[in-house]
Each structure stands twice: as structure tokens, then as C-alpha cells.
């Protein structure tokens, strides 16, 4: 596919590249186990808001440099986010605003109209669980392991895991993981539906996820975005509400141009070529 030149942002804690309509976002604090400091939280939101708005991007891979995928929130930030005001009510309000802001930081990934594929190796704990549950799909290497670690430091996870995980895996399993904080291996993660597939190692993981993302990038972008919109809406609404929404959506968003190109490609046994 012909690709125009784009001007992409740069970040301190993330590495972003875009090739053949697929963006790759790498957590880039490998020397700190990719722990999520204040800058990373904010940059994740800025990055995924840019990805959402960039027409050339059709799919996004979230991965990480270094030995670990992500060790969760940076402990220094965890202390800072609680606030220092002497008045208990004002300190509580400041903490609430900080938590809501961090929720927005990660929700930008879920709100991104492009499918997000998380490629997870080794450590994925605490805030990293909040992050990957925002992705559309999750894939893991055999050495990956997962934990809702907040319970072990005396707090309730508050940035999305407890809200999203029960809609990804069975409710009772989500409860067990939240209450115990125990480690989940890659194989168990696949068995419970947390990850779609397990690969032998990090290299195989990245190769496999890139292949899936490349396949998505060949599809009609409007149809893919509509599919993500419908899947997320149906997750949180009744079947009837979802059926009504897709009828309304396609009444206004079904592209005659894309439909004609898709049908012609099928009949002519060739790859379809869609506009962004």
C-alpha cells in the first residue's frame, strides 16, 4: 500500500514508529522495568490521542523494550499522587482528581478508534494490568506473567482493571485475582481468556502480533473502526440497544466506495485498496 509521509510526535518514555499503516508504541524505560512515572502516564494519553486522529494509522501495537513489559506504577509517583494538603477533605479531593486523570490517561487507548494489540513479555503487574485491559487484544510470550498487585500494598486497584477485567475473563476468576494478587502464567492467561495466544519468546511474539496487525491494516478502515465502536458499545449495553445502534451507524457510515472496492476485490481475487 502506498503510504504518505507523516509527521509524528516524539516522546520521552515511549518510542513511536509508523510503517505500512501500523503504529508500534514501545514503552521505553527499560532500565526502570518500564515502571509508569508521571511522564509516561501523560505521554500514553497524548500518544493514543494522536494515533486516534492520524488517518494513516489503521492498527496499533503496544509493546515494550527491555527485560520487562511493565512493572506498574512508579513507586515515587504513587506517593506523590496522594497529595500533601493538611486538610483531609482537600487532600481527598486532590487524590480523586489525580486518579480520574490517570484513568483518562489510559482510557485514551480504549477510546482510540484503531484496534490496539498488546504484545506482553515477562512482567505485567499493577498499573500494567490497568493498561493492557484497555487494549482490544492481548498476546503474550511464554515467560509473561500477570498480577493485580495493588492488593499486596493495601490498596484497591483504581485505574481500570477491576472495571474492565470482569468483561474480559470470567467474573469469579477476576474476583480471585483481585483478592489474592497471585501470579498468572501466560498459559493460564490464555486459558481464562486474558490473552488470545501465547508465543515461544519475545521475538516470536512481536513477529506474530505484527502479522495480525498487518492483516487488520488491509481491511477497510471505516469498517474496522465501526466494528470496534460496536464491540465496545455492545459490551456495555443490551443486545437490542446494540442492534439499534449498528442500524443507525450503518445508515450513516456504510461507505458505498469501500463496499464497491471490497466486492470487486473478491470477484477479481485481488487485494482490496481502501482509502484511509
C-alpha positions in Angstrom: 0.0 0.0 0.0 1.2 3.5 -0.9 1.9 5.5 2.3 2.3 9.2 2.5 4.9 10.9 4.8 3.5 11.9 8.2 4.9 14.0 11.0 4.7 12.0 14.2 5.3 13.2 17.7 8.3 12.1 19.8 8.2 11.2 23.5 10.5 10.8 26.5 9.2 7.5 27.8 7.7 6.0 24.6 9.1 5.0 21.2 6.6 5.5 18.3 7.0 4.3 14.7 4.5 4.0 11.9 5.0 1.8 8.9 2.5 0.4 6.3 -0.4 1.8 8.3 0.7 0.0 11.5 1.9 2.1 14.5 4.2 0.5 17.1 4.3 2.1 20.6 7.1 0.7 22.8 7.3 1.5 26.5 10.9 2.9 26.7 12.0 2.9 30.3 13.7 -0.5 30.1 16.3 0.4 32.8 13.4 1.0 35.2 11.4 -2.1 34.2 9.2 0.3 32.3 7.6 1.4 35.5 5.0 4.1 34.8 6.2 7.5 36.0 4.2 10.8 35.7 5.6 11.5 32.3 4.7 8.0 30.9 1.1 8.3 32.1 0.7 11.6 30.3 2.5 10.6 27.2 0.4 7.4 26.8 -2.7 9.7 26.6 -1.0 12.1 24.2 0.3 9.3 22.0 -3.0 7.4 21.7 -5.0 10.6 21.1 -2.6 11.3 18.2 -2.9 7.8 16.9 -6.7 8.2 17.0 -6.5 11.3 14.9 -3.9 10.2 12.4 -5.7 8.8 9.2 -2.6 6.9 8.1 -2.7 4.7 11.2 -5.0 1.7 10.9 -3.8 -0.6 13.7 -1.6 -0.1 16.8 0.8 -2.5 18.6 1.7 -1.8 22.2 4.9 -3.5 23.3 8.0 -2.7 25.4 11.7 -2.5 25.3 13.9 -4.2 27.9 13.6 -7.3 30.1 10.1 -6.5 31.4 6.9 -5.4 29.7 5.9 -3.2 32.7 6.3 -3.3 36.4 3.3 -1.0 37.1 3.2 2.5 38.6 6.5 4.1 39.6 6.6 3.9 43.4 7.8 7.5 43.7 4.8 8.7 41.7 2.5 6.5 43.9 3.5 8.5 46.9 3.2 11.9 45.2 -0.2 11.3 43.8 -1.7 11.1 47.3 -1.3 14.9 47.8 0.2 16.8 50.7 -2.5 19.2 51.9 -3.1 19.3 55.6 -6.9 19.4 55.3 -8.2 15.9 54.9 -11.1 16.8 52.6 -8.9 18.9 50.3 -6.3 16.1 50.2 -9.0 13.6 49.3 -10.3 15.8 46.5 -6.8 16.2 45.1 -6.3 12.4 45.2 -9.6 11.9 43.5 -8.7 14.3 40.7 -5.3 12.6 40.3 -7.0 9.2 40.0 -9.5 10.4 37.5 -6.7 12.0 35.5 -4.8 8.7 35.4 -7.9 6.9 34.3 -8.2 9.3 31.4 -4.5 8.7 30.6 -5.2 5.0 30.0 -8.7 5.3 28.6 -7.3 7.1 25.6 -6.1 3.7 24.5 -9.6 2.3 24.7 -11.1 5.3 23.0 -8.6 5.2 20.2 -10.7 4.2 17.1 -7.9 2.0 15.8 -7.5 -1.6 17.1 -4.8 -1.9 19.8 -2.9 -5.1 20.1 -0.8 -5.5 23.3 2.3 -7.7 23.0 3.3 -8.6 26.6 6.5 -10.3 27.7 7.7 -11.1 31.2 6.4 -8.8 33.9 2.9 -7.3 33.6 1.7 -6.2 37.1 -0.3 -3.5 38.8 -0.8 -0.5 36.6 0.3 -2.5 33.6 -2.8 -4.6 34.1 -4.9 -1.5 34.0 -3.1 -0.5 30.8 -3.4 -3.8 28.9 -7.1 -4.3 29.8 -7.6 -1.1 27.7 -6.3 -2.9 24.6 -8.6 -4.7 22.2 -6.5 -7.9 22.2 -3.6 -9.2 24.3 -0.9 -11.6 23.3 2.0 -13.0 25.4 5.3 -14.7 25.3 5.7 -17.9 27.4 7.7 -16.0 30.1 4.9 -13.5 30.7 3.1 -13.3 34.0 0.3 -11.1 35.3 -0.8 -9.9 38.7 -3.2 -7.4 40.2 -0.5 -6.4 42.7 -2.3 -3.4 44.3 -3.9 -5.7 46.9 -0.4 -6.6 48.3 0.3 -2.9 49.1 -3.0 -2.4 50.9 -5.0 -0.6 48.2 -7.8 -1.3 45.7 -6.8 -1.1 42.1 -8.4 2.2 40.8 -7.3 2.9 37.2 -9.4 0.3 35.3 -8.5 -3.3 36.0 -11.5 -4.0 38.3 -13.9 -2.4 35.8 -12.6 -3.9 32.6 -11.2 -7.3 33.6 -14.6 -8.9 34.5 -15.7 -8.2 31.0 -12.6 -10.0 29.6 -12.4 -13.1 31.8 -15.0 -14.9 34.0 -16.2 -12.8 36.9 -15.2 -15.4 39.6 -11.7 -15.6 38.2 -11.4 -11.8 38.2 -12.5 -11.8 41.8 -9.9 -14.4 42.8 -7.1 -12.5 41.1 -8.2 -9.2 42.6 -8.5 -10.6 46.2 -5.3 -12.7 46.2 -2.9 -10.8 43.9 -1.5 -14.1 42.8 0.6 -14.5 39.7 -1.0 -15.8 36.5 1.3 -17.5 34.0 1.0 -17.0 30.3 -0.6 -20.4 29.8 -3.3 -19.7 32.4 -3.8 -16.3 31.0 -4.7 -17.9 27.7 -7.0 -20.5 29.3 -9.0 -17.8 31.1 -9.2 -15.6 28.0 -6.9 -12.8 29.2 -4.6 -13.3 26.2 -5.5 -14.5 22.7 -2.4 -16.5 22.1 1.0 -17.4 23.7 4.2 -17.3 21.7 7.5 -19.0 22.4 9.5 -15.9 23.2 9.5 -12.1 22.7 10.8 -12.2 19.1 8.1 -14.7 18.1 5.5 -12.6 20.0 6.4 -9.4 18.1 6.5 -11.3 14.7 3.1 -12.9 15.4 1.4 -9.7 16.6 2.9 -7.7 13.6 1.4 -10.2 11.3 -2.1 -9.8 12.8 -1.8 -6.0 12.8 -0.7 -6.1 9.2 -3.8 -8.1 8.3 -6.1 -5.7 10.1 -4.4 -2.8 8.2 -5.5 -4.2 4.9 -9.2 -4.0 5.8 -11.5 -1.0 5.2 -10.6 1.5 7.9 -14.2 2.7 8.4 -15.4 -0.9 8.8 -12.7 -1.7 11.3 -13.5 1.5 13.3 -17.2 0.7 13.2 -16.5 -2.8 14.4 -14.5 -1.5 17.4 -17.3 1.0 18.2 -20.0 -1.7 18.1 -18.0 -4.2 20.1 -17.3 -1.7 22.9 -20.9 -0.5 22.8 -22.3 -4.0 23.0 -20.1 -4.9 25.9 -21.8 -2.2 28.0 -25.4 -2.4 26.6 -28.1 -4.8 25.9 -28.4 -6.8 22.6 -31.4 -4.7 21.5 -29.6 -1.5 22.2 -26.6 -2.8 20.2 -28.7 -3.8 17.3 -30.4 -0.4 17.2 -27.0 1.4 17.3 -25.5 -0.6 14.4 -28.6 0.0 12.3 -28.2 3.7 12.9 -24.4 3.6 12.4 -24.5 1.8 9.0 -27.4 4.0 7.8 -24.9 6.9 8.0 -21.4 5.4 8.0 -21.6 2.5 5.5 -19.2 3.5 2.6 -20.5 2.8 -0.9 -17.0 3.3 -2.1 -15.5 0.8 0.2 -18.3 -1.7 -0.4 -17.7 -1.5 -4.2 -14.0 -1.9 -3.8 -14.4 -4.8 -1.4 -16.8 -6.7 -3.7 -14.6 -6.0 -6.8 -11.5 -7.3 -5.0 -13.4 -10.5 -4.0 -14.6 -11.1 -7.5 -11.2 -10.3 -9.1 -9.3 -12.3 -6.5 -7.0 -9.5 -5.6 -6.2 -7.4 -2.5 -8.6 -4.5 -1.9 -7.2 -1.0 -1.8 -9.1 1.3 0.6 -8.7 5.0 1.3 -7.7 6.0 4.8 
